[in-house]
Amino acid sequence: MTTSSFYRAGSIVFLASALTFAGCAGGPLTTREKGAGIGALGGAAAGGLIGSAVGHPGAGAAIGGGVGLGAGALIGDQMQGREYRDRYYER
């Protein structure tokens, strides 16, 4: 392993850990964020399966992940709005 590839690998690991710690510092996830995450993972899995059937699993996973992210965020937003409305009427 050369010195430049060693430094490159170290900087990638440092960047990944910094992003992980920064992402976890925001507090608990909202219902919208949970829905978006679940939708993105499910969409990427389904898109990867469909994409592998036609010979392009990477493109299928990317497209499915994007569509799943949008759909999951919309569904999570509706659920979060319903939660807020229910809390309002409980008072």
C-alpha positions as CSV (number, residue, x, y, z in Angstrom):
1,M,0.0,0.0,0.0
2,T,1.5,3.3,-1.0
3,T,1.5,6.4,1.2
4,S,-1.0,8.3,-0.8
5,S,-3.5,5.5,-0.8
6,F,-3.0,5.1,2.9
7,Y,-3.8,8.8,3.5
8,R,-6.8,8.6,1.1
9,A,-8.2,5.6,3.0
10,G,-7.6,7.4,6.3
11,S,-9.4,10.5,5.2
12,I,-12.4,8.5,3.9
13,V,-12.7,6.8,7.2
14,F,-12.4,10.1,9.1
15,L,-15.1,11.7,6.8
16,A,-17.5,8.7,7.2
17,S,-17.1,8.8,11.0
18,A,-17.6,12.6,11.2
19,L,-20.8,12.4,9.1
20,T,-22.0,9.5,11.3
21,F,-21.5,11.4,14.5
22,A,-22.9,14.6,13.1
23,G,-26.0,12.8,11.8
24,C,-26.7,11.2,15.2
25,A,-26.5,14.5,17.1
26,G,-30.0,15.8,16.1
27,G,-32.1,14.0,18.6
28,P,-34.8,11.3,17.9
29,L,-36.2,10.8,14.4
30,T,-39.6,12.2,13.5
31,T,-42.3,10.1,12.0
32,R,-41.6,11.8,8.6
33,E,-37.9,10.9,8.8
34,K,-38.6,7.3,9.8
35,G,-41.0,6.9,6.9
36,A,-38.5,8.4,4.5
37,G,-35.8,6.0,5.7
38,I,-37.9,3.0,5.5
39,G,-39.2,4.0,2.0
40,A,-35.7,4.6,0.7
41,L,-34.4,1.2,1.9
42,G,-37.5,-0.7,0.6
43,G,-37.4,1.2,-2.7
44,A,-33.7,0.5,-3.2
45,A,-34.2,-3.2,-2.4
46,A,-37.2,-3.5,-4.8
47,G,-35.4,-1.4,-7.5
48,G,-32.3,-3.6,-7.2
49,L,-34.4,-6.7,-7.7
50,I,-36.2,-5.3,-10.7
51,G,-33.0,-3.8,-12.1
52,S,-31.2,-7.1,-11.8
53,A,-33.9,-8.8,-13.9
54,V,-33.2,-6.4,-16.8
55,G,-29.4,-6.3,-16.3
56,H,-29.0,-2.9,-14.4
57,P,-29.2,-3.6,-10.7
58,G,-27.3,-0.4,-9.7
59,A,-29.5,1.9,-11.7
60,G,-32.6,0.1,-10.5
61,A,-31.6,0.5,-6.9
62,A,-30.8,4.2,-7.3
63,I,-34.1,4.9,-9.0
64,G,-36.1,2.7,-6.6
65,G,-34.3,4.4,-3.6
66,G,-35.2,7.8,-4.8
67,V,-38.9,6.9,-5.5
68,G,-39.1,5.1,-2.2
69,L,-37.6,8.1,-0.4
70,G,-40.2,10.4,-1.8
71,A,-43.1,8.1,-1.2
72,G,-42.0,7.2,2.3
73,A,-41.6,10.9,3.2
74,L,-45.1,11.7,2.0
75,I,-46.6,8.8,3.9
76,G,-44.6,9.8,7.0
77,D,-45.7,13.4,6.7
78,Q,-49.3,12.3,6.7
79,M,-48.8,10.1,9.7
80,Q,-47.0,12.9,11.6
81,G,-49.8,15.4,10.8
82,R,-52.3,12.9,12.1
83,E,-50.2,12.5,15.3
84,Y,-50.1,16.3,15.8
85,R,-53.9,16.6,15.2
86,D,-54.6,13.8,17.7
87,R,-52.4,15.5,20.4
88,Y,-54.2,18.7,19.8
89,Y,-57.6,17.2,20.3
90,E,-56.5,15.3,23.4
91,R,-55.9,18.6,25.1
